[in-house]
């Protein structure tokens, strides 16, 4: 079983990653390739449906990102207090 976390983030254009979902004109697009192509750090985002979008490096954009939690964190044992080793009541 794979546990993942989905987060809505506001990022700068230079922080967009492959597999991020971006809403462009009311349609969700999955990023399949990110390339820096123009001066000024602008990037060409290639989407799974064949469309592309040029994004400035400093432009803010809202994305939905799915991430896997760090190993061992999801099922880490909870801290349990130790019983006191005191004497018995007489």
PESULLIN-V240048 format. One record per backbone hydrogen bond with DSSP energy under -1.0 kcal/mol. CO is the residue of the C=O (numbers start at 1). NH is the residue of the N-H. If there is no record, write none. Layout:
co = {CO & CO}
nh = {NH & NH}
This chain:
co = {5 & 7 & 9 & 11 & 12 & 13 & 17 & 20 & 21 & 22 & 24 & 27 & 29 & 30 & 31 & 33 & 35 & 42 & 42 & 43 & 44 & 45 & 46 & 46 & 47 & 51 & 53 & 55 & 56 & 57 & 59 & 61 & 63 & 64 & 65 & 67 & 70}
nh = {67 & 65 & 63 & 61 & 15 & 16 & 20 & 31 & 64 & 29 & 27 & 24 & 22 & 48 & 19 & 46 & 44 & 37 & 38 & 55 & 35 & 53 & 32 & 33 & 50 & 47 & 45 & 43 & 59 & 14 & 13 & 11 & 9 & 21 & 7 & 5 & 73}
